[in-house]
Structures are given as C-alpha cells and as structure tokens.
Amino acid sequence: MLLSAIQFTPALGMFLAFVALTLVITWLSARKAKGSAAYFAAGRSIKGWQNGLAVAGDYMSAASFLGISGMIAFKGYDGFMYSVGFLVAYLTVLLLVAEPLRNAGKYTMADLLAYRMSPRPVRAMASLSTLMVSTIYMIAQMVGAGGIIKELIHIEFAPAVIGVGVLMLVYVVFGGMLATTWVQIIKAVLLMGGAFALSWLVLGKHDYSLTKFFTAVGHADYAGTAPPKNLLDPGMKYGASVNPWGPLDFISLALGLVLGTAGLPHILVRFYTVPDAKTARVSVAWAIGVIGVFYILTTFFGFGAATVLPKPDIMIGAKENTNMVAPILAKALGGELFFAFISAVAFATILAVVAGLTMSASTSFAHDFYSNVMKHGKDTAPETEVKVARITAFFVGAVSIGIAIKMGPTANAAFLVGLAFAVAASANLPVILFSIFWKRFNTAGAVGGLATGLASAVILILLSPNGIFGKEGALFPLENPGIVSIPLGFLGAYLGTIFSPRDPNAEAKFAELNFRAQTGLGAEKASSGH
C-alpha cells in the first residue's frame, strides 16, 4: 500500500542516490569501527578541514536551511536574527570551549566535568542533560524531515518521519562516528552548493542587482498587515506592538543562541574526533567560515521567497508552511530537477544532524551513565559500551519520532532548535565554564548547576505559550526561557559550590586540569590503527 503511493520522480531518484551513497559509506566505516575509540571518536583521526566541514554539517540543520528560510519569509528582519545568533555563537565555542574540551576529555562533555569532580553524580546529571538537549533538537529535525519526504515521495507525514528515523539508526548503529562524520562532510558540501545555486537564481529574478533585490523586499509583505509593512523593518515577530513581551523574548532568544552552541553535546563531541587541540581550533575556524557564508545566503532564501512566491504557495490552509519555503522556492525558480536536488540536500541535512545527535546521546548514556554510574566506573569492555550505545540509539530515536509525529508538519524547526539551545546554555555551559575557570568549583556545584539549569529551562518551556497550556493559558509569557533559565543555571552552580564544603581534591586537580587544557599534555591521542 505504501509502495503503491510512492511516485517515482527525479526528486526520488536523487534521494535514493544519496541514500545509496551514504549506506556505502556506513558499510565501509563499519569495517573500520573496531573498538570504542573508533566507534565513539572515529579513532581521533579526522583532519582539521574535514572536522570543520563536519561541524558545519552538524550545525547547519533543518532549522537553518528550512526553518530560518520560512522565518525570514514571514517575519522579515526578525527572522534573520536567528541567522545572526547561530553564527555569532561559534565565537564562544572558539574562544572558551574547543581547546580545553579536546585536551581534558575522552568521548563526552562529562569527561571534562568528571576530571575534577566525583564522577558518578556528575556523569549521571550530564547524561540526563545530554539526552534532553539531543531529544529536543532531534524532534526539530524529524519535523523538517517529515515535510520534505512528504513533498518528495508523496507519502504521509508519519511514515515519512519513521522512515528517516530508521535510516538514521542504520548510520549510527553500524557506522558509528566515522560514518556520521563523512555523512556530515558530504552534506555540508552539497548544502553549500545548493545554497549558492538558489541564491544565484533569486538574484537572477532581480537582474543580479542587490539594490533591486532589497527594494523588492521592502515592498514584499507576507504579514497580512494593513498598510503593508516593510520586511526589512524590525518588529514583525518581536516588536512590542505585535507582542508586549516581544523585546524581552528576543533578548532571551539571543542569549540562548549565542551561549547554547558551546553547550550542545553533538557539537562538543566533534572535538574528540581530531588528533589534538590545535586541530580542534583549525576545525572551528573552518566551521565558522563555512557557516558564516551559509547564514549570509539564508537572506536570499527567505527574502527571495517573499519577493517571488505567491503567499498561498507556502501555506497549509491557514497555517504558515515555514519548513518548506526553500524547497518550494527552488521548484519555482529551477524546476523539478532543481527541486529534486534541493530536497535531497535538505534530506541530507536532516539525516546528518540527526545521526550526530543520536551519536552524542547514545555515547553519553553508554560511556557516562552505564559505564561510570551503573558499573561504578569499573573497567567496562569496549564492545559492551558500544553495544549499550547502539541500544540507546533505538530508544532515543523512537522517542523523537513519536513526539515529532505528535507535533505535526507545521511546527517551526528553527523555533524548536532555539529551545534546545536554551536548555544547553542553561544546564551545560555554566558547569563547563566553572570547571575550566573556577578553582573553588566542586561536585555539588556541578550537580546543582546541571539540575537547576535543566529543570528551569524544561519547566519554563512547558509553561510557555507553546507549552502544555497553550497561548491562552500560558503561565510563563516568553516563548524562549533563556533570559531566566541561563542565569538560574549559573546561580545553581554558584550556590551549590558556595554552600557546600570545600573539596580539596577538586581544587588540587584544578591546576592539573588547567595545565592539560592549555598544553594538551596527557590528552587522548589518535588510535594507532588510523
């Protein structure tokens, strides 16, 4: 029944070609993924430029390509602020986190925390935080995936989401980090190619003149306002006239985006795949370059749709079809074949990010919770850790698929990712920074910061206008919790430290951690087999 509903088109052909290519990569990677270092960290053998492209591929998610395009098309300048926030965030990673994390850790964020602290409570909370952030982020990708596959293959949203989830599990379960890395590299190259081509076609509609393009944007209105509002004017989403809490919500979003990247588990684990800290820095520089160019090009996707497409084309009934703006624009400008290519790229985008998220979540559970909490840190056979990670991937994938189907195709991917960033900034970033830079910081502070940040962010999301009580019954007026939950995360870490006894062991190891973080002496090395 399902197969009979599938229409074989050029779009489907490109989609199947990409799937076949990535499955071959997975098969080749599976032959090399022997042992935990190979499975979890690709043998620490990834070069700087390769990891930079993979980081960019991991970061330029469905939210970037699909959600932001729709946000800009409908909300103009305010939507573009997502692009700015995502880009600026990488400076935090470069300046504060990448090098110390690579030098002090092994597979996960919790390795850095456990270096000085009592490992069991810290790893337990870090694993819970990683699972929560990864799941929220993954739901956004699944929502985008469902919309793309529905347009591409003409099957319903729910089976489309399930299909993507199953394919993602194949990459993670069999290929590990090496397969995930190469899927992300290929995706980044394809995405940049598609982004340049789509931007060029948009400019072609305006005689390749930026002046004419932005003049057209100034007269393109999808907000339904009377009189029409210039899309280049701020305030269509976060203005006080639209929402009394809008300006505060914007500050909250900005804090979450700029600080959240440095706490995203699936981004942080990428720094364990390179041989040393110098290569980690090189990879961040590559990532910033690629990501910077891409987010500049999102201007042409969103504003281009607003100047080229009739509004009914990017609506589902009365609801904005924000996640499909870029593919629909591609079809209007480049025909069926270009739509096929952009859809395949969007699918590659989702698949690569979902694989990275699942990898980080399953790695954290297997390495942090199973080996170090359940097994009390006793030596666990590498093959057992890998087996537990694979089982965890199935559970994380199933939960994400179920929630994505429940939310449906009209949930905006960029908004959902913004929430994941807020949770990461509230729970993970405070304890990472305090571990690296504050000698007095101890186990109670780490657990307190993780618990306070995580609980406050999740509870405020549930009580927000997009939460369980809806817009009318919301108990917390802001859509993004960052402005409240991030300070609470730092406060929880600070108070937990101050109101608990000093930990001589943690303080004694501070100098050792600082030396290792800055020099790399004693850091995990690349596997000899690579």
C-alpha positions as a Python dict, from the first residue, in 0.01 Angstrom:
ca = {
    (1, 'M'): (0, 0, 0),
    (2, 'L'): (280, 238, 97),
    (3, 'L'): (491, 148, -206),
    (4, 'S'): (197, 195, -443),
    (5, 'A'): (153, 551, -312),
    (6, 'I'): (515, 643, -394),
    (7, 'Q'): (557, 833, -721),
    (8, 'F'): (894, 776, -888),
    (9, 'T'): (1025, 1119, -985),
    (10, 'P'): (1367, 1282, -1043),
    (11, 'A'): (1347, 1402, -682),
    (12, 'L'): (1304, 1045, -562),
    (13, 'G'): (1594, 934, -784),
    (14, 'M'): (1832, 1188, -628),
    (15, 'F'): (1705, 1098, -282),
    (16, 'L'): (1772, 727, -342),
    (17, 'A'): (2117, 805, -487),
    (18, 'F'): (2212, 996, -172),
    (19, 'V'): (2080, 716, 49),
    (20, 'A'): (2279, 458, -151),
    (21, 'L'): (2599, 666, -126),
    (22, 'T'): (2568, 714, 249),
    (23, 'L'): (2487, 346, 306),
    (24, 'V'): (2809, 253, 121),
    (25, 'I'): (2998, 495, 349),
    (26, 'T'): (2832, 334, 651),
    (27, 'W'): (2935, -14, 533),
    (28, 'L'): (3296, 96, 480),
    (29, 'S'): (3301, 274, 817),
    (30, 'A'): (3156, -28, 996),
    (31, 'R'): (3456, -233, 879),
    (32, 'K'): (3689, 21, 1045),
    (33, 'A'): (3485, 90, 1361),
    (34, 'K'): (3662, -167, 1579),
    (35, 'G'): (3681, -72, 1946),
    (36, 'S'): (3527, 215, 2141),
    (37, 'A'): (3770, 490, 2024),
    (38, 'A'): (3689, 408, 1661),
    (39, 'Y'): (3313, 389, 1720),
    (40, 'F'): (3275, 691, 1951),
    (41, 'A'): (3551, 922, 1818),
    (42, 'A'): (3643, 796, 1468),
    (43, 'G'): (3982, 693, 1607),
    (44, 'R'): (4062, 1065, 1660),
    (45, 'S'): (4185, 1056, 1301),
    (46, 'I'): (3977, 1333, 1139),
    (47, 'K'): (4176, 1622, 986),
    (48, 'G'): (4104, 1986, 1074),
    (49, 'W'): (3933, 2081, 747),
    (50, 'Q'): (3735, 1757, 749),
    (51, 'N'): (3615, 1815, 1102),
    (52, 'G'): (3539, 2179, 1019),
    (53, 'L'): (3312, 2069, 736),
    (54, 'A'): (3159, 1801, 961),
    (55, 'V'): (3098, 2055, 1239),
    (56, 'A'): (2934, 2286, 985),
    (57, 'G'): (2733, 1994, 852),
    (58, 'D'): (2626, 1905, 1206),
    (59, 'Y'): (2532, 2266, 1283),
    (60, 'M'): (2355, 2372, 961),
    (61, 'S'): (2045, 2175, 1047),
    (62, 'A'): (1685, 2165, 931),
    (63, 'A'): (1640, 2475, 1144),
    (64, 'S'): (1900, 2658, 936),
    (65, 'F'): (1802, 2551, 587),
    (66, 'L'): (1428, 2509, 631),
    (67, 'G'): (1311, 2683, 948),
    (68, 'I'): (1509, 3008, 912),
    (69, 'S'): (1412, 3045, 546),
    (70, 'G'): (1046, 3032, 645),
    (71, 'M'): (1100, 3258, 945),
    (72, 'I'): (1262, 3525, 726),
    (73, 'A'): (992, 3494, 458),
    (74, 'F'): (712, 3550, 708),
    (75, 'K'): (878, 3760, 980),
    (76, 'G'): (1140, 3951, 779),
    (77, 'Y'): (1422, 4113, 973),
    (78, 'D'): (1324, 3942, 1300),
    (79, 'G'): (1357, 3602, 1135),
    (80, 'F'): (1707, 3688, 1013),
    (81, 'M'): (1812, 3735, 1377),
    (82, 'Y'): (1817, 3355, 1404),
    (83, 'S'): (2091, 3350, 1138),
    (84, 'V'): (2293, 3614, 1324),
    (85, 'G'): (2258, 3431, 1657),
    (86, 'F'): (2360, 3092, 1517),
    (87, 'L'): (2673, 3242, 1356),
    (88, 'V'): (2793, 3459, 1646),
    (89, 'A'): (2757, 3160, 1878),
    (90, 'Y'): (3066, 2994, 1733),
    (91, 'L'): (3292, 3264, 1876),
    (92, 'T'): (3200, 3134, 2223),
    (93, 'V'): (3300, 2784, 2116),
    (94, 'L'): (3629, 2900, 1962),
    (95, 'L'): (3741, 3129, 2244),
    (96, 'L'): (3626, 2937, 2552),
    (97, 'V'): (3546, 2572, 2494),
    (98, 'A'): (3702, 2387, 2197),
    (99, 'E'): (4065, 2356, 2312),
    (100, 'P'): (4011, 2274, 2684),
    (101, 'L'): (3739, 2024, 2595),
    (102, 'R'): (3960, 1837, 2346),
    (103, 'N'): (4253, 1825, 2585),
    (104, 'A'): (4068, 1722, 2901),
    (105, 'G'): (3804, 1482, 2769),
    (106, 'K'): (3774, 1146, 2603),
    (107, 'Y'): (3432, 1093, 2446),
    (108, 'T'): (3176, 1325, 2612),
    (109, 'M'): (3123, 1660, 2784),
    (110, 'A'): (3103, 1478, 3120),
    (111, 'D'): (3467, 1366, 3086),
    (112, 'L'): (3571, 1728, 3138),
    (113, 'L'): (3346, 1767, 3444),
    (114, 'A'): (3449, 1436, 3599),
    (115, 'Y'): (3818, 1527, 3569),
    (116, 'R'): (3793, 1724, 3896),
    (117, 'M'): (3460, 1614, 4046),
    (118, 'S'): (3313, 1296, 4190),
    (119, 'P'): (3237, 1113, 3868),
    (120, 'R'): (2912, 928, 3942),
    (121, 'P'): (2672, 1214, 4032),
    (122, 'V'): (2826, 1449, 3773),
    (123, 'R'): (2811, 1193, 3493),
    (124, 'A'): (2453, 1096, 3581),
    (125, 'M'): (2329, 1455, 3556),
    (126, 'A'): (2539, 1531, 3246),
    (127, 'S'): (2399, 1224, 3074),
    (128, 'L'): (2042, 1330, 3156),
    (129, 'S'): (2110, 1680, 3021),
    (130, 'T'): (2267, 1543, 2703),
    (131, 'L'): (1968, 1316, 2640),
    (132, 'M'): (1723, 1603, 2693),
    (133, 'V'): (1903, 1852, 2466),
    (134, 'S'): (1960, 1591, 2195),
    (135, 'T'): (1596, 1479, 2200),
    (136, 'I'): (1455, 1833, 2170),
    (137, 'Y'): (1699, 1912, 1889),
    (138, 'M'): (1618, 1585, 1714),
    (139, 'I'): (1243, 1649, 1724),
    (140, 'A'): (1304, 1966, 1519),
    (141, 'Q'): (1494, 1768, 1257),
    (142, 'M'): (1227, 1498, 1240),
    (143, 'V'): (954, 1758, 1185),
    (144, 'G'): (1153, 1904, 895),
    (145, 'A'): (1222, 1555, 759),
    (146, 'G'): (855, 1465, 754),
    (147, 'G'): (768, 1773, 548),
    (148, 'I'): (1050, 1717, 298),
    (149, 'I'): (982, 1346, 243),
    (150, 'K'): (608, 1411, 213),
    (151, 'E'): (676, 1654, -74),
    (152, 'L'): (947, 1437, -223),
    (153, 'I'): (784, 1093, -223),
    (154, 'H'): (420, 1190, -160),
    (155, 'I'): (363, 975, 146),
    (156, 'E'): (205, 1089, 469),
    (157, 'F'): (393, 1279, 739),
    (158, 'A'): (404, 999, 1000),
    (159, 'P'): (552, 721, 781),
    (160, 'A'): (796, 978, 636),
    (161, 'V'): (927, 1060, 985),
    (162, 'I'): (952, 691, 1074),
    (163, 'G'): (1145, 618, 754),
    (164, 'V'): (1401, 891, 824),
    (165, 'G'): (1438, 768, 1182),
    (166, 'V'): (1508, 411, 1071),
    (167, 'L'): (1767, 523, 814),
    (168, 'M'): (1940, 743, 1072),
    (169, 'L'): (1964, 447, 1312),
    (170, 'V'): (2137, 241, 1042),
    (171, 'Y'): (2414, 503, 1015),
    (172, 'V'): (2465, 533, 1389),
    (173, 'V'): (2426, 171, 1493),
    (174, 'F'): (2652, 26, 1224),
    (175, 'G'): (2887, 305, 1116),
    (176, 'G'): (2948, 495, 1439),
    (177, 'M'): (3121, 833, 1442),
    (178, 'L'): (3326, 774, 1127),
    (179, 'A'): (3016, 716, 913),
    (180, 'T'): (2839, 1006, 1082),
    (181, 'T'): (3136, 1236, 1011),
    (182, 'W'): (3151, 1154, 640),
    (183, 'V'): (2773, 1188, 600),
    (184, 'Q'): (2808, 1535, 757),
    (185, 'I'): (3100, 1633, 528),
    (186, 'I'): (2913, 1529, 213),
    (187, 'K'): (2602, 1707, 337),
    (188, 'A'): (2796, 2030, 405),
    (189, 'V'): (2941, 2033, 51),
    (190, 'L'): (2603, 1961, -107),
    (191, 'L'): (2428, 2219, 110),
    (192, 'M'): (2674, 2496, 22),
    (193, 'G'): (2641, 2411, -347),
    (194, 'G'): (2263, 2421, -326),
    (195, 'A'): (2271, 2745, -125),
    (196, 'F'): (2488, 2924, -383),
    (197, 'A'): (2274, 2797, -672),
    (198, 'L'): (1945, 2900, -508),
    (199, 'S'): (2083, 3243, -413),
    (200, 'W'): (2205, 3297, -771),
    (201, 'L'): (1860, 3209, -910),
    (202, 'V'): (1693, 3450, -666),
    (203, 'L'): (1929, 3731, -767),
    (204, 'G'): (1859, 3646, -1132),
    (205, 'K'): (1495, 3735, -1071),
    (206, 'H'): (1617, 4084, -974),
    (207, 'D'): (1864, 4133, -1260),
    (208, 'Y'): (2153, 4028, -1032),
    (209, 'S'): (2123, 4361, -853),
    (210, 'L'): (2131, 4370, -473),
    (211, 'T'): (1972, 4715, -486),
    (212, 'K'): (1673, 4586, -683),
    (213, 'F'): (1652, 4279, -461),
    (214, 'F'): (1632, 4472, -133),
    (215, 'T'): (1398, 4727, -292),
    (216, 'A'): (1166, 4438, -377),
    (217, 'V'): (1199, 4304, -22),
    (218, 'G'): (1089, 4645, 105),
    (219, 'H'): (760, 4602, -81),
    (220, 'A'): (702, 4229, -26),
    (221, 'D'): (467, 4164, 261),
    (222, 'Y'): (354, 3829, 397),
    (223, 'A'): (247, 3956, 735),
    (224, 'G'): (-106, 4044, 628),
    (225, 'T'): (-72, 4391, 774),
    (226, 'A'): (-261, 4695, 652),
    (227, 'P'): (-93, 4906, 534),
    (228, 'P'): (181, 4665, 414),
    (229, 'K'): (492, 4651, 634),
    (230, 'N'): (848, 4658, 504),
    (231, 'L'): (1011, 4316, 569),
    (232, 'L'): (1338, 4497, 639),
    (233, 'D'): (1184, 4677, 937),
    (234, 'P'): (1235, 4506, 1273),
    (235, 'G'): (944, 4411, 1495),
    (236, 'M'): (727, 4170, 1294),
    (237, 'K'): (787, 3889, 1544),
    (238, 'Y'): (949, 4051, 1846),
    (239, 'G'): (808, 4404, 1829),
    (240, 'A'): (614, 4534, 2129),
    (241, 'S'): (320, 4619, 1900),
    (242, 'V'): (293, 4253, 1796),
    (243, 'N'): (366, 4104, 2138),
    (244, 'P'): (410, 4307, 2459),
    (245, 'W'): (674, 4053, 2568),
    (246, 'G'): (842, 4052, 2224),
    (247, 'P'): (1156, 4259, 2301),
    (248, 'L'): (1226, 4050, 2612),
    (249, 'D'): (1162, 3733, 2414),
    (250, 'F'): (1418, 3846, 2157),
    (251, 'I'): (1685, 3903, 2424),
    (252, 'S'): (1601, 3560, 2564),
    (253, 'L'): (1639, 3400, 2221),
    (254, 'A'): (1969, 3580, 2159),
    (255, 'L'): (2114, 3462, 2490),
    (256, 'G'): (2009, 3104, 2417),
    (257, 'L'): (2158, 3102, 2067),
    (258, 'V'): (2488, 3275, 2148),
    (259, 'L'): (2558, 3075, 2463),
    (260, 'G'): (2386, 2749, 2372),
    (261, 'T'): (2622, 2630, 2100),
    (262, 'A'): (2907, 2590, 2350),
    (263, 'G'): (2685, 2350, 2546),
    (264, 'L'): (2543, 2143, 2259),
    (265, 'P'): (2652, 1781, 2315),
    (266, 'H'): (2654, 1682, 1946),
    (267, 'I'): (2882, 1978, 1863),
    (268, 'L'): (3113, 1922, 2160),
    (269, 'V'): (3176, 1553, 2081),
    (270, 'R'): (3307, 1653, 1739),
    (271, 'F'): (3623, 1790, 1904),
    (272, 'Y'): (3715, 1441, 2024),
    (273, 'T'): (3745, 1314, 1665),
    (274, 'V'): (4062, 1517, 1590),
    (275, 'P'): (4420, 1427, 1694),
    (276, 'D'): (4490, 1733, 1912),
    (277, 'A'): (4374, 2075, 2034),
    (278, 'K'): (4547, 2263, 1752),
    (279, 'T'): (4343, 2065, 1501),
    (280, 'A'): (4032, 2137, 1709),
    (281, 'R'): (4098, 2512, 1672),
    (282, 'V'): (4158, 2472, 1298),
    (283, 'S'): (3830, 2284, 1264),
    (284, 'V'): (3639, 2562, 1442),
    (285, 'A'): (3796, 2822, 1209),
    (286, 'W'): (3687, 2617, 906),
    (287, 'A'): (3340, 2575, 1055),
    (288, 'I'): (3299, 2950, 1119),
    (289, 'G'): (3397, 3028, 759),
    (290, 'V'): (3153, 2780, 606),
    (291, 'I'): (2873, 2863, 849),
    (292, 'G'): (2923, 3238, 805),
    (293, 'V'): (2884, 3220, 428),
    (294, 'F'): (2580, 2994, 460),
    (295, 'Y'): (2393, 3221, 703),
    (296, 'I'): (2453, 3520, 478),
    (297, 'L'): (2291, 3321, 197),
    (298, 'T'): (1980, 3249, 409),
    (299, 'T'): (1890, 3614, 336),
    (300, 'F'): (1827, 3515, -27),
    (301, 'F'): (1621, 3206, 64),
    (302, 'G'): (1377, 3382, 294),
    (303, 'F'): (1353, 3726, 135),
    (304, 'G'): (1367, 3562, -209),
    (305, 'A'): (1057, 3357, -128),
    (306, 'A'): (880, 3673, -11),
    (307, 'T'): (956, 3850, -340),
    (308, 'V'): (900, 3559, -581),
    (309, 'L'): (634, 3323, -443),
    (310, 'P'): (260, 3388, -412),
    (311, 'K'): (167, 3354, -47),
    (312, 'P'): (-78, 3060, -95),
    (313, 'D'): (215, 2851, -225),
    (314, 'I'): (380, 2847, 119),
    (315, 'M'): (72, 2794, 332),
    (316, 'I'): (-100, 2480, 462),
    (317, 'G'): (-457, 2606, 483),
    (318, 'A'): (-446, 2898, 724),
    (319, 'K'): (-107, 2794, 872),
    (320, 'E'): (236, 2905, 752),
    (321, 'N'): (430, 2617, 593),
    (322, 'T'): (758, 2765, 717),
    (323, 'N'): (967, 2449, 682),
    (324, 'M'): (904, 2410, 307),
    (325, 'V'): (976, 2767, 186),
    (326, 'A'): (1326, 2689, 47),
    (327, 'P'): (1227, 2373, -147),
    (328, 'I'): (912, 2541, -288),
    (329, 'L'): (1125, 2841, -394),
    (330, 'A'): (1370, 2601, -562),
    (331, 'K'): (1087, 2441, -760),
    (332, 'A'): (953, 2781, -870),
    (333, 'L'): (1295, 2903, -989),
    (334, 'G'): (1472, 2590, -1109),
    (335, 'G'): (1201, 2344, -1199),
    (336, 'E'): (1153, 1984, -1094),
    (337, 'L'): (1518, 1880, -1118),
    (338, 'F'): (1645, 2166, -902),
    (339, 'F'): (1364, 2098, -655),
    (340, 'A'): (1484, 1737, -651),
    (341, 'F'): (1840, 1847, -575),
    (342, 'I'): (1742, 2095, -301),
    (343, 'S'): (1506, 1840, -143),
    (344, 'A'): (1780, 1577, -147),
    (345, 'V'): (2017, 1832, 12),
    (346, 'A'): (1757, 1915, 277),
    (347, 'F'): (1716, 1546, 345),
    (348, 'A'): (2094, 1506, 369),
    (349, 'T'): (2097, 1799, 610),
    (350, 'I'): (1842, 1637, 838),
    (351, 'L'): (1995, 1292, 820),
    (352, 'A'): (2346, 1416, 904),
    (353, 'V'): (2231, 1623, 1203),
    (354, 'V'): (2001, 1351, 1338),
    (355, 'A'): (2284, 1098, 1312),
    (356, 'G'): (2514, 1334, 1505),
    (357, 'L'): (2251, 1393, 1774),
    (358, 'T'): (2179, 1024, 1817),
    (359, 'M'): (2553, 954, 1830),
    (360, 'S'): (2610, 1209, 2110),
    (361, 'A'): (2308, 1091, 2312),
    (362, 'S'): (2393, 722, 2288),
    (363, 'T'): (2763, 786, 2357),
    (364, 'S'): (2680, 985, 2669),
    (365, 'F'): (2445, 720, 2805),
    (366, 'A'): (2684, 431, 2734),
    (367, 'H'): (3006, 600, 2846),
    (368, 'D'): (2878, 822, 3128),
    (369, 'F'): (2570, 656, 3274),
    (370, 'Y'): (2619, 287, 3200),
    (371, 'S'): (2996, 252, 3245),
    (372, 'N'): (3058, 512, 3515),
    (373, 'V'): (2731, 527, 3711),
    (374, 'M'): (2570, 184, 3679),
    (375, 'K'): (2902, -2, 3669),
    (376, 'H'): (3069, 229, 3926),
    (377, 'G'): (3349, 326, 3688),
    (378, 'K'): (3492, -24, 3677),
    (379, 'D'): (3658, -125, 3354),
    (380, 'T'): (3386, -198, 3101),
    (381, 'A'): (3472, -392, 2789),
    (382, 'P'): (3479, -153, 2491),
    (383, 'E'): (3246, -379, 2295),
    (384, 'T'): (2993, -363, 2582),
    (385, 'E'): (2995, 19, 2577),
    (386, 'V'): (2941, 15, 2203),
    (387, 'K'): (2654, -234, 2237),
    (388, 'V'): (2482, -19, 2503),
    (389, 'A'): (2525, 290, 2282),
    (390, 'R'): (2356, 110, 1993),
    (391, 'I'): (2062, 5, 2209),
    (392, 'T'): (2030, 362, 2343),
    (393, 'A'): (2017, 496, 1987),
    (394, 'F'): (1700, 294, 1926),
    (395, 'F'): (1526, 438, 2234),
    (396, 'V'): (1628, 799, 2163),
    (397, 'G'): (1520, 763, 1802),
    (398, 'A'): (1182, 614, 1896),
    (399, 'V'): (1101, 894, 2143),
    (400, 'S'): (1197, 1166, 1896),
    (401, 'I'): (995, 1008, 1616),
    (402, 'G'): (685, 979, 1838),
    (403, 'I'): (695, 1341, 1957),
    (404, 'A'): (768, 1475, 1606),
    (405, 'I'): (464, 1292, 1467),
    (406, 'K'): (252, 1432, 1752),
    (407, 'M'): (365, 1791, 1679),
    (408, 'G'): (294, 1765, 1306),
    (409, 'P'): (441, 1932, 997),
    (410, 'T'): (356, 2295, 1083),
    (411, 'A'): (583, 2318, 1391),
    (412, 'N'): (873, 2550, 1300),
    (413, 'A'): (1209, 2372, 1309),
    (414, 'A'): (1408, 2690, 1389),
    (415, 'F'): (1189, 2765, 1691),
    (416, 'L'): (1229, 2410, 1828),
    (417, 'V'): (1607, 2426, 1787),
    (418, 'G'): (1607, 2760, 1969),
    (419, 'L'): (1459, 2578, 2268),
    (420, 'A'): (1732, 2311, 2255),
    (421, 'F'): (1995, 2588, 2255),
    (422, 'A'): (1831, 2745, 2562),
    (423, 'V'): (1841, 2414, 2752),
    (424, 'A'): (2208, 2361, 2657),
    (425, 'A'): (2302, 2716, 2761),
    (426, 'S'): (2116, 2683, 3092),
    (427, 'A'): (2239, 2339, 3200),
    (428, 'N'): (2569, 2258, 3027),
    (429, 'L'): (2753, 2585, 2967),
    (430, 'P'): (2767, 2709, 3331),
    (431, 'V'): (2927, 2389, 3459),
    (432, 'I'): (3171, 2366, 3165),
    (433, 'L'): (3295, 2722, 3222),
    (434, 'F'): (3314, 2690, 3601),
    (435, 'S'): (3504, 2360, 3568),
    (436, 'I'): (3764, 2523, 3346),
    (437, 'F'): (3796, 2866, 3512),
    (438, 'W'): (3689, 2843, 3881),
    (439, 'K'): (3917, 2665, 4127),
    (440, 'R'): (3659, 2653, 4412),
    (441, 'F'): (3400, 2476, 4190),
    (442, 'N'): (3305, 2131, 4320),
    (443, 'T'): (3074, 1834, 4269),
    (444, 'A'): (2777, 1990, 4450),
    (445, 'G'): (2807, 2296, 4226),
    (446, 'A'): (2824, 2086, 3910),
    (447, 'V'): (2519, 1879, 4003),
    (448, 'G'): (2333, 2190, 4124),
    (449, 'G'): (2409, 2382, 3803),
    (450, 'L'): (2309, 2096, 3574),
    (451, 'A'): (1992, 2021, 3768),
    (452, 'T'): (1882, 2384, 3810),
    (453, 'G'): (1954, 2483, 3451),
    (454, 'L'): (1790, 2174, 3305),
    (455, 'A'): (1482, 2179, 3527),
    (456, 'S'): (1420, 2554, 3492),
    (457, 'A'): (1455, 2550, 3112),
    (458, 'V'): (1230, 2247, 3060),
    (459, 'I'): (964, 2366, 3309),
    (460, 'L'): (952, 2716, 3157),
    (461, 'I'): (921, 2567, 2807),
    (462, 'L'): (625, 2357, 2924),
    (463, 'L'): (462, 2666, 3081),
    (464, 'S'): (529, 2892, 2781),
    (465, 'P'): (278, 2997, 2511),
    (466, 'N'): (388, 2694, 2306),
    (467, 'G'): (372, 2458, 2604),
    (468, 'I'): (111, 2231, 2758),
    (469, 'F'): (-142, 2506, 2840),
    (470, 'G'): (-124, 2681, 2502),
    (471, 'K'): (-107, 3053, 2431),
    (472, 'E'): (-415, 3146, 2633),
    (473, 'G'): (-329, 2953, 2948),
    (474, 'A'): (49, 3008, 2946),
    (475, 'L'): (192, 3066, 3294),
    (476, 'F'): (525, 3193, 3154),
    (477, 'P'): (486, 3468, 2891),
    (478, 'L'): (808, 3415, 2688),
    (479, 'E'): (847, 3159, 2409),
    (480, 'N'): (1217, 3112, 2486),
    (481, 'P'): (1321, 3058, 2852),
    (482, 'G'): (1688, 3163, 2818),
    (483, 'I'): (1670, 3502, 2990),
    (484, 'V'): (1550, 3331, 3310),
    (485, 'S'): (1690, 2977, 3290),
    (486, 'I'): (2050, 3067, 3192),
    (487, 'P'): (2111, 3293, 3496),
    (488, 'L'): (1941, 3025, 3711),
    (489, 'G'): (2185, 2765, 3576),
    (490, 'F'): (2484, 2982, 3669),
    (491, 'L'): (2325, 3067, 4006),
    (492, 'G'): (2258, 2699, 4084),
    (493, 'A'): (2621, 2611, 4007),
    (494, 'Y'): (2749, 2904, 4217),
    (495, 'L'): (2524, 2846, 4521),
    (496, 'G'): (2579, 2470, 4510),
    (497, 'T'): (2953, 2537, 4537),
    (498, 'I'): (2941, 2814, 4799),
    (499, 'F'): (2701, 2634, 5034),
    (500, 'S'): (2885, 2304, 5029),
    (501, 'P'): (3217, 2213, 5195),
    (502, 'R'): (3534, 2288, 5001),
    (503, 'D'): (3664, 1990, 4806),
    (504, 'P'): (4045, 1976, 4842),
    (505, 'N'): (4068, 1706, 4576),
    (506, 'A'): (3876, 1915, 4318),
    (507, 'E'): (4085, 2222, 4399),
    (508, 'A'): (4409, 2024, 4382),
    (509, 'K'): (4317, 1897, 4037),
    (510, 'F'): (4233, 2244, 3910),
    (511, 'A'): (4595, 2329, 3833),
    (512, 'E'): (4640, 1990, 3665),
    (513, 'L'): (4326, 2040, 3454),
    (514, 'N'): (4429, 2394, 3364),
    (515, 'F'): (4777, 2279, 3258),
    (516, 'R'): (4639, 1995, 3050),
    (517, 'A'): (4366, 2212, 2897),
    (518, 'Q'): (4622, 2470, 2785),
    (519, 'T'): (4905, 2242, 2675),
    (520, 'G'): (4738, 1915, 2573),
    (521, 'L'): (4992, 1703, 2767),
    (522, 'G'): (4823, 1380, 2868),
    (523, 'A'): (4531, 1429, 2631),
    (524, 'E'): (4376, 1136, 2444),
    (525, 'K'): (4570, 1055, 2128),
    (526, 'A'): (4468, 919, 1791),
    (527, 'S'): (4432, 543, 1760),
    (528, 'S'): (4741, 372, 1630),
    (529, 'G'): (4534, 188, 1373),
    (530, 'H'): (4449, 509, 1186),
}
